[in-house]
Amino acid sequence: MAIFLRENLMMKVVSNLGLILFLTCVLVISCVGDVHALVPSPTVSSWFVNMNDFSKSAHGALSCETCHDTMKDSKKKHPDPEAAEFLKKEASRIYDYGRCKSCHRQSYERYLLGEHAKSLKQEQQKPGPEGAGEPKKEKAPTCGDCHSAHYSRSHVSRLETGREMTEVCGSCHLAQKITYLENYHGKTAVNLGDTASAYCTDCHGAHHCISLKEKKAALAACQRCHPKAQEMFTEFVIHPTTKDLTEKDKDKAGRVAVIKAVTAIMSILVILVVCFFYGHSFVWLLRELHEKLRRH
């Protein structure tokens, strides 16, 4: 009889410990963040081209001359391994992406109206300290920085495009990528694969990239999915980060500070509550064990 009671007690202890371990794992995952689908970044533009992969891309049916012309120059040898600048500059900083306009006119014209094109113009007018024409450390994106002319595929699903886009945009806007993935939009779109949810370009535009710091622009973006949204709707902070904020963004900085403070307080409260109940359960198990041993 005593052996049966001990075995029964041990089964209860093990089952309770298993439940505690499971709840602990759930708590850790919820605190650290959701695990989202890992999407490899697209192959970036470089001086070397894998022709097998290129043949499978959206441009695979085009000849090299279509984009690069004949690449012949009577004065210079191409390529010239002996040249001082040979392979010293990034391919995406030298290529004239104005040629993309011949096939992608609308996208290129929208790009010229966006923030990326403005930043590129400022970069070219004020080159970095490395020398004339050299880009800054934080380079303004060109077509080749967001798209791989040699490897990007066509007829890709919205889900795959959106997940890849999150990685591409996040390579320059890391803080915004992190907060997006922690937000409802990022969790449903990237983690759960809900194509009805918003990806980066649904709010900021694919080529005519806007920052949405102005309430009028932000409201217009929100109303694409939330047609009944009013101006107060824009008070919701999608990216609770102070990175890239200017002196004009004091209002958002204050709201972000409040969000971080509330998050810290609630995190401490959750930890205290969980520790209290885990401690209570542990003490209860010890008391039950003591009572069983005392009786038998």
ABEGO torsion letter per residue (X at the ends): XAAAAAAAAAAAAAAAAAAAAAAAAAAAAAAAEBBBBBBBBBBBBBABBBAAAAAABAAAABBAAAAAEAGBBAABBOBBAABAABGABBAAAABBAAAAAAABAAAAAAAAABAAAAAAAAAAABBBAAEBGBBBABBBBBAAAABBAAABBBGBBAAAAAAAAAAAAAAABAAAAAAAAABAAAAAAAAAGBAABBBAAAAAEAABBBAGABAAAAAAAAAAABAABBAAAAABBABBBABGBBAAAAAAAAAAAAAAAAAAAAAAAAAAAAAAAAAAAAAAAAAAAAAAAAAX
